[in-house]
Amino acid sequence: MYLAYDYPLMSVFWSMLIFFLWIMWFVLLFRIVVDIFRDDDMSGWGKAGWLVFVVFLPFLGVFVYVIARGKNMGHREVAQARAQQQAFDSYVRETARSADRPSSVDELARLSEIRARGDITEEEFHRAKELVLSGSGAGTSGRAGAGASAAGH
């Protein structure tokens, strides 16, 4: 230990190394506690036993847990990451699909413009408006208006 005090830079290195190892110890401890609660295969008594072991004998408990259940710990982490990615992907797909569909307000505004131009009659406008408001004609009023305008001209 005299070497660390003879060279101030070495003292800083040892202090940083000890601080880093201390932080890594807490990261490992918290990951193990989270993994204990994440494991669906373990019973409640098993979870309580591991938790008591890890909390009251932390060094021995963490090392025994990593040796005994470390491989499955990685599999559970990967499974959770995949489940989160699939949930995110389905949310993005669902949101993108709903953004593609025009809202009923947009369709009514488009119908109103078509009627104002004289491309559809008043009766066709009211029929298309009822379809949009009932929800069954979402996305079809533009095609109905285009068909009516093509038939009218």
CNS distance restraints for C-alpha pairs under 8 A (distance, minus, plus):
assign (resid   1 and name CA) (resid   5 and name CA) 7.05 0.50 0.50
assign (resid   2 and name CA) (resid   6 and name CA) 6.16 0.50 0.50
assign (resid   3 and name CA) (resid   7 and name CA) 6.47 0.50 0.50
assign (resid   3 and name CA) (resid  10 and name CA) 7.59 0.50 0.50
assign (resid   4 and name CA) (resid   8 and name CA) 6.72 0.50 0.50
assign (resid   4 and name CA) (resid   9 and name CA) 7.88 0.50 0.50
assign (resid   4 and name CA) (resid  10 and name CA) 5.06 0.50 0.50
assign (resid   4 and name CA) (resid  11 and name CA) 4.72 0.50 0.50
assign (resid   4 and name CA) (resid  14 and name CA) 7.58 0.50 0.50
assign (resid   5 and name CA) (resid  10 and name CA) 7.55 0.50 0.50
assign (resid   5 and name CA) (resid  11 and name CA) 6.19 0.50 0.50
assign (resid   7 and name CA) (resid  11 and name CA) 6.70 0.50 0.50
assign (resid   8 and name CA) (resid  12 and name CA) 6.48 0.50 0.50
assign (resid   9 and name CA) (resid  13 and name CA) 6.26 0.50 0.50
assign (resid  10 and name CA) (resid  14 and name CA) 6.21 0.50 0.50
assign (resid  11 and name CA) (resid  15 and name CA) 6.16 0.50 0.50
assign (resid  12 and name CA) (resid  16 and name CA) 6.12 0.50 0.50
assign (resid  13 and name CA) (resid  17 and name CA) 6.11 0.50 0.50
assign (resid  14 and name CA) (resid  18 and name CA) 6.11 0.50 0.50
assign (resid  15 and name CA) (resid  19 and name CA) 6.10 0.50 0.50
assign (resid  16 and name CA) (resid  20 and name CA) 5.98 0.50 0.50
assign (resid  17 and name CA) (resid  21 and name CA) 6.15 0.50 0.50
assign (resid  18 and name CA) (resid  22 and name CA) 6.06 0.50 0.50
assign (resid  19 and name CA) (resid  23 and name CA) 6.27 0.50 0.50
assign (resid  20 and name CA) (resid  24 and name CA) 6.14 0.50 0.50
assign (resid  21 and name CA) (resid  25 and name CA) 6.04 0.50 0.50
assign (resid  22 and name CA) (resid  26 and name CA) 6.61 0.50 0.50
assign (resid  23 and name CA) (resid  27 and name CA) 6.31 0.50 0.50
assign (resid  24 and name CA) (resid  28 and name CA) 6.13 0.50 0.50
assign (resid  25 and name CA) (resid  29 and name CA) 6.13 0.50 0.50
assign (resid  26 and name CA) (resid  30 and name CA) 6.08 0.50 0.50
assign (resid  27 and name CA) (resid  31 and name CA) 6.12 0.50 0.50
assign (resid  28 and name CA) (resid  32 and name CA) 6.19 0.50 0.50
assign (resid  28 and name CA) (resid  62 and name CA) 7.96 0.50 0.50
assign (resid  29 and name CA) (resid  33 and name CA) 6.33 0.50 0.50
assign (resid  29 and name CA) (resid  54 and name CA) 7.96 0.50 0.50
assign (resid  29 and name CA) (resid  58 and name CA) 7.87 0.50 0.50
assign (resid  29 and name CA) (resid  62 and name CA) 6.69 0.50 0.50
assign (resid  30 and name CA) (resid  34 and name CA) 6.13 0.50 0.50
assign (resid  31 and name CA) (resid  35 and name CA) 6.03 0.50 0.50
assign (resid  32 and name CA) (resid  36 and name CA) 6.11 0.50 0.50
assign (resid  32 and name CA) (resid  62 and name CA) 7.28 0.50 0.50
assign (resid  32 and name CA) (resid  65 and name CA) 7.76 0.50 0.50
assign (resid  33 and name CA) (resid  37 and name CA) 6.63 0.50 0.50
assign (resid  33 and name CA) (resid  51 and name CA) 6.85 0.50 0.50
assign (resid  33 and name CA) (resid  54 and name CA) 7.92 0.50 0.50
assign (resid  34 and name CA) (resid  38 and name CA) 6.09 0.50 0.50
assign (resid  35 and name CA) (resid  39 and name CA) 6.11 0.50 0.50
assign (resid  35 and name CA) (resid  73 and name CA) 6.55 0.50 0.50
assign (resid  35 and name CA) (resid  76 and name CA) 7.88 0.50 0.50
assign (resid  36 and name CA) (resid  47 and name CA) 5.93 0.50 0.50
assign (resid  36 and name CA) (resid  50 and name CA) 7.31 0.50 0.50
assign (resid  36 and name CA) (resid  51 and name CA) 7.25 0.50 0.50
assign (resid  37 and name CA) (resid  47 and name CA) 6.82 0.50 0.50
assign (resid  38 and name CA) (resid  76 and name CA) 7.79 0.50 0.50
assign (resid  39 and name CA) (resid  76 and name CA) 7.36 0.50 0.50
assign (resid  42 and name CA) (resid  46 and name CA) 5.89 0.50 0.50
assign (resid  42 and name CA) (resid  47 and name CA) 6.43 0.50 0.50
assign (resid  43 and name CA) (resid  47 and name CA) 6.28 0.50 0.50
assign (resid  44 and name CA) (resid  48 and name CA) 6.16 0.50 0.50
assign (resid  45 and name CA) (resid  49 and name CA) 6.04 0.50 0.50
assign (resid  46 and name CA) (resid  50 and name CA) 6.21 0.50 0.50
assign (resid  47 and name CA) (resid  51 and name CA) 6.01 0.50 0.50
assign (resid  48 and name CA) (resid  52 and name CA) 6.10 0.50 0.50
assign (resid  49 and name CA) (resid  53 and name CA) 6.12 0.50 0.50
assign (resid  50 and name CA) (resid  54 and name CA) 6.02 0.50 0.50
assign (resid  50 and name CA) (resid  61 and name CA) 7.60 0.50 0.50
assign (resid  50 and name CA) (resid  65 and name CA) 7.85 0.50 0.50
assign (resid  51 and name CA) (resid  55 and name CA) 5.99 0.50 0.50
assign (resid  52 and name CA) (resid  56 and name CA) 5.87 0.50 0.50
assign (resid  52 and name CA) (resid  57 and name CA) 7.97 0.50 0.50
assign (resid  53 and name CA) (resid  57 and name CA) 5.60 0.50 0.50
assign (resid  53 and name CA) (resid  58 and name CA) 7.06 0.50 0.50
assign (resid  53 and name CA) (resid  61 and name CA) 5.28 0.50 0.50
assign (resid  54 and name CA) (resid  58 and name CA) 4.63 0.50 0.50
assign (resid  54 and name CA) (resid  59 and name CA) 7.55 0.50 0.50
assign (resid  54 and name CA) (resid  60 and name CA) 7.50 0.50 0.50
assign (resid  54 and name CA) (resid  61 and name CA) 4.30 0.50 0.50
assign (resid  54 and name CA) (resid  62 and name CA) 5.79 0.50 0.50
assign (resid  55 and name CA) (resid  61 and name CA) 7.61 0.50 0.50
assign (resid  57 and name CA) (resid  61 and name CA) 5.51 0.50 0.50
assign (resid  58 and name CA) (resid  62 and name CA) 5.81 0.50 0.50
assign (resid  59 and name CA) (resid  63 and name CA) 6.25 0.50 0.50
assign (resid  60 and name CA) (resid  64 and name CA) 6.03 0.50 0.50
assign (resid  61 and name CA) (resid  65 and name CA) 5.98 0.50 0.50
assign (resid  62 and name CA) (resid  66 and name CA) 6.09 0.50 0.50
assign (resid  63 and name CA) (resid  67 and name CA) 6.19 0.50 0.50
assign (resid  64 and name CA) (resid  68 and name CA) 5.90 0.50 0.50
assign (resid  65 and name CA) (resid  69 and name CA) 5.51 0.50 0.50
assign (resid  65 and name CA) (resid  70 and name CA) 6.69 0.50 0.50
assign (resid  66 and name CA) (resid  70 and name CA) 4.28 0.50 0.50
assign (resid  66 and name CA) (resid  71 and name CA) 7.97 0.50 0.50
assign (resid  69 and name CA) (resid  73 and name CA) 6.19 0.50 0.50
assign (resid  70 and name CA) (resid  74 and name CA) 6.71 0.50 0.50
assign (resid  71 and name CA) (resid  75 and name CA) 6.77 0.50 0.50
assign (resid  72 and name CA) (resid  76 and name CA) 6.15 0.50 0.50
assign (resid  73 and name CA) (resid  77 and name CA) 6.32 0.50 0.50
assign (resid  74 and name CA) (resid  78 and name CA) 6.25 0.50 0.50
assign (resid  75 and name CA) (resid  79 and name CA) 6.11 0.50 0.50
assign (resid  76 and name CA) (resid  80 and name CA) 6.14 0.50 0.50
assign (resid  77 and name CA) (resid  81 and name CA) 6.25 0.50 0.50
assign (resid  78 and name CA) (resid  82 and name CA) 6.16 0.50 0.50
assign (resid  79 and name CA) (resid  83 and name CA) 6.18 0.50 0.50
assign (resid  80 and name CA) (resid  84 and name CA) 6.16 0.50 0.50
assign (resid  81 and name CA) (resid  85 and name CA) 6.14 0.50 0.50
assign (resid  82 and name CA) (resid  86 and name CA) 6.10 0.50 0.50
assign (resid  83 and name CA) (resid  87 and name CA) 6.16 0.50 0.50
assign (resid  84 and name CA) (resid  88 and name CA) 6.14 0.50 0.50
assign (resid  85 and name CA) (resid  89 and name CA) 6.05 0.50 0.50
assign (resid  86 and name CA) (resid  90 and name CA) 6.11 0.50 0.50
assign (resid  87 and name CA) (resid  91 and name CA) 6.16 0.50 0.50
assign (resid  88 and name CA) (resid  92 and name CA) 6.18 0.50 0.50
assign (resid  89 and name CA) (resid  93 and name CA) 6.16 0.50 0.50
assign (resid  90 and name CA) (resid  94 and name CA) 6.02 0.50 0.50
assign (resid  91 and name CA) (resid  95 and name CA) 6.02 0.50 0.50
assign (resid  92 and name CA) (resid  96 and name CA) 6.00 0.50 0.50
assign (resid  93 and name CA) (resid  97 and name CA) 6.12 0.50 0.50
assign (resid  94 and name CA) (resid  98 and name CA) 6.27 0.50 0.50
assign (resid  95 and name CA) (resid  99 and name CA) 6.19 0.50 0.50
assign (resid  96 and name CA) (resid 100 and name CA) 6.42 0.50 0.50
assign (resid  97 and name CA) (resid 101 and name CA) 6.85 0.50 0.50
assign (resid 101 and name CA) (resid 138 and name CA) 7.79 0.50 0.50
assign (resid 101 and name CA) (resid 139 and name CA) 6.79 0.50 0.50
assign (resid 102 and name CA) (resid 106 and name CA) 6.08 0.50 0.50
assign (resid 102 and name CA) (resid 107 and name CA) 6.67 0.50 0.50
assign (resid 102 and name CA) (resid 138 and name CA) 7.54 0.50 0.50
assign (resid 102 and name CA) (resid 139 and name CA) 6.73 0.50 0.50
assign (resid 103 and name CA) (resid 107 and name CA) 6.40 0.50 0.50
assign (resid 103 and name CA) (resid 138 and name CA) 7.72 0.50 0.50
assign (resid 104 and name CA) (resid 108 and name CA) 6.05 0.50 0.50
assign (resid 104 and name CA) (resid 132 and name CA) 6.07 0.50 0.50
assign (resid 104 and name CA) (resid 133 and name CA) 6.92 0.50 0.50
assign (resid 104 and name CA) (resid 135 and name CA) 7.90 0.50 0.50
assign (resid 104 and name CA) (resid 138 and name CA) 6.92 0.50 0.50
assign (resid 105 and name CA) (resid 109 and name CA) 6.17 0.50 0.50
assign (resid 106 and name CA) (resid 110 and name CA) 6.19 0.50 0.50
assign (resid 107 and name CA) (resid 111 and name CA) 6.10 0.50 0.50
assign (resid 107 and name CA) (resid 132 and name CA) 7.20 0.50 0.50
assign (resid 107 and name CA) (resid 138 and name CA) 7.82 0.50 0.50
assign (resid 107 and name CA) (resid 139 and name CA) 7.66 0.50 0.50
assign (resid 107 and name CA) (resid 141 and name CA) 6.97 0.50 0.50
assign (resid 107 and name CA) (resid 142 and name CA) 7.40 0.50 0.50
assign (resid 108 and name CA) (resid 112 and name CA) 6.08 0.50 0.50
assign (resid 108 and name CA) (resid 129 and name CA) 6.66 0.50 0.50
assign (resid 108 and name CA) (resid 132 and name CA) 7.32 0.50 0.50
assign (resid 109 and name CA) (resid 113 and name CA) 6.29 0.50 0.50
assign (resid 110 and name CA) (resid 114 and name CA) 6.26 0.50 0.50
assign (resid 110 and name CA) (resid 142 and name CA) 7.61 0.50 0.50
assign (resid 111 and name CA) (resid 115 and name CA) 6.16 0.50 0.50
assign (resid 111 and name CA) (resid 125 and name CA) 6.74 0.50 0.50
assign (resid 111 and name CA) (resid 128 and name CA) 7.74 0.50 0.50
assign (resid 111 and name CA) (resid 129 and name CA) 7.57 0.50 0.50
assign (resid 111 and name CA) (resid 141 and name CA) 7.43 0.50 0.50
assign (resid 111 and name CA) (resid 142 and name CA) 7.38 0.50 0.50
assign (resid 111 and name CA) (resid 145 and name CA) 7.33 0.50 0.50
assign (resid 112 and name CA) (resid 116 and name CA) 6.07 0.50 0.50
assign (resid 112 and name CA) (resid 125 and name CA) 7.73 0.50 0.50
assign (resid 113 and name CA) (resid 117 and name CA) 6.24 0.50 0.50
assign (resid 114 and name CA) (resid 118 and name CA) 6.42 0.50 0.50
assign (resid 114 and name CA) (resid 119 and name CA) 5.57 0.50 0.50
assign (resid 114 and name CA) (resid 120 and name CA) 6.46 0.50 0.50
assign (resid 114 and name CA) (resid 145 and name CA) 7.33 0.50 0.50
assign (resid 115 and name CA) (resid 119 and name CA) 5.85 0.50 0.50
assign (resid 115 and name CA) (resid 120 and name CA) 5.27 0.50 0.50
assign (resid 115 and name CA) (resid 121 and name CA) 6.66 0.50 0.50
assign (resid 115 and name CA) (resid 122 and name CA) 7.16 0.50 0.50
assign (resid 115 and name CA) (resid 125 and name CA) 6.65 0.50 0.50
assign (resid 119 and name CA) (resid 145 and name CA) 7.69 0.50 0.50
assign (resid 119 and name CA) (resid 148 and name CA) 7.45 0.50 0.50
assign (resid 119 and name CA) (resid 149 and name CA) 4.96 0.50 0.50
assign (resid 119 and name CA) (resid 152 and name CA) 7.27 0.50 0.50
assign (resid 120 and name CA) (resid 124 and name CA) 6.03 0.50 0.50
assign (resid 120 and name CA) (resid 125 and name CA) 6.49 0.50 0.50
assign (resid 120 and name CA) (resid 145 and name CA) 6.61 0.50 0.50
assign (resid 120 and name CA) (resid 148 and name CA) 6.14 0.50 0.50
assign (resid 120 and name CA) (resid 149 and name CA) 5.84 0.50 0.50
assign (resid 120 and name CA) (resid 152 and name CA) 7.43 0.50 0.50
assign (resid 121 and name CA) (resid 125 and name CA) 6.18 0.50 0.50
assign (resid 122 and name CA) (resid 126 and name CA) 6.30 0.50 0.50
assign (resid 123 and name CA) (resid 127 and name CA) 6.23 0.50 0.50
assign (resid 124 and name CA) (resid 128 and name CA) 6.10 0.50 0.50
assign (resid 124 and name CA) (resid 145 and name CA) 7.90 0.50 0.50
assign (resid 124 and name CA) (resid 148 and name CA) 7.67 0.50 0.50
assign (resid 125 and name CA) (resid 129 and name CA) 5.96 0.50 0.50
assign (resid 126 and name CA) (resid 130 and name CA) 6.16 0.50 0.50
assign (resid 127 and name CA) (resid 131 and name CA) 6.44 0.50 0.50
assign (resid 128 and name CA) (resid 132 and name CA) 6.26 0.50 0.50
assign (resid 128 and name CA) (resid 137 and name CA) 7.68 0.50 0.50
assign (resid 128 and name CA) (resid 141 and name CA) 5.73 0.50 0.50
assign (resid 128 and name CA) (resid 144 and name CA) 7.32 0.50 0.50
assign (resid 128 and name CA) (resid 145 and name CA) 7.83 0.50 0.50
assign (resid 129 and name CA) (resid 133 and name CA) 6.13 0.50 0.50
assign (resid 129 and name CA) (resid 141 and name CA) 7.93 0.50 0.50
assign (resid 130 and name CA) (resid 134 and name CA) 5.97 0.50 0.50
assign (resid 131 and name CA) (resid 135 and name CA) 6.36 0.50 0.50
assign (resid 131 and name CA) (resid 136 and name CA) 5.89 0.50 0.50
assign (resid 131 and name CA) (resid 137 and name CA) 4.71 0.50 0.50
assign (resid 131 and name CA) (resid 138 and name CA) 7.54 0.50 0.50
assign (resid 131 and name CA) (resid 141 and name CA) 7.51 0.50 0.50
assign (resid 132 and name CA) (resid 136 and name CA) 6.60 0.50 0.50
assign (resid 132 and name CA) (resid 137 and name CA) 4.96 0.50 0.50
assign (resid 132 and name CA) (resid 138 and name CA) 5.60 0.50 0.50
assign (resid 132 and name CA) (resid 141 and name CA) 6.93 0.50 0.50
assign (resid 133 and name CA) (resid 137 and name CA) 7.98 0.50 0.50
assign (resid 137 and name CA) (resid 141 and name CA) 6.18 0.50 0.50
assign (resid 139 and name CA) (resid 143 and name CA) 7.74 0.50 0.50
assign (resid 140 and name CA) (resid 144 and name CA) 6.07 0.50 0.50
assign (resid 141 and name CA) (resid 145 and name CA) 5.91 0.50 0.50
assign (resid 142 and name CA) (resid 146 and name CA) 6.00 0.50 0.50
assign (resid 143 and name CA) (resid 147 and name CA) 5.95 0.50 0.50
assign (resid 144 and name CA) (resid 148 and name CA) 6.01 0.50 0.50
assign (resid 145 and name CA) (resid 149 and name CA) 5.97 0.50 0.50
assign (resid 146 and name CA) (resid 150 and name CA) 6.01 0.50 0.50
assign (resid 147 and name CA) (resid 151 and name CA) 6.04 0.50 0.50
assign (resid 148 and name CA) (resid 152 and name CA) 5.87 0.50 0.50
assign (resid 149 and name CA) (resid 153 and name CA) 6.15 0.50 0.50
